[in-house]
Amino acid sequence: MTNYLVAMEAAWLVRDVSDIDDAIGVAVSEAGKRLNDRDKEYVEVEVGATPCPACGEPFDSAFIAADTALVGLLLEITVFNADGEKHASRIAKSEVGGALRDVPLSVIDCIETDEDDTR
């Protein structure tokens, strides 16, 4: 059995905002609160990055239209004693998805970690 660091992307909707920084702050705060309310403090939450189609440089994953923002969040969780990457991914989605109901999640990376590596 192996430990894995699983990174997931979440699509978070924020209503009644007109500024990207405000939208990002609200999305990270709301996601963190919902995770903490379900005793999932160990899930790391931050804004995701999207590469620029022209130059390739990353920028914050957030878009505003009609005072409604779609913010891409990056969620990381360490899964202990999984049978493999697929198993670790299923465990991570189950753990986080239970706390963030109705939030689209997709696994973007799953990395095997050392026994000593804990977050």
C-alpha positions, 0 to 999 in steps of 0.5 A: 500500500502506498501514499499518494498526493492527489490534485483535483480541479474544482469549478466554483461559481461566485455570484454578485462580484465584479472584481477577479480578486474578490471572486477568487477570495470568495471561492477559496473562502467558501470552499475552505469553510465547507471543507472545515465544516466537514472536518476536512482541514487537511485538504489544501485549497488555492486558486488554479492556474490556466496557461495563456493560449498565446504565450503559455504563461499561467494566470489565475483561473477565474472569469467574470461575466454578468457579475458571476464568476467561474473560479477554478480551484486547485485542491490537494489531498494526501491519500494514505495506503492506497492500492494504486493511482486509480484507488487513490483518485477514487478515495480523494474524490469521495473525501472531497466530493462529500464535503463539496456537494454539487461542485464539479471535480476532476483529478488532474494529477496523482503522485506517489509520495514517500512514506515520510512525506506527509502534509 
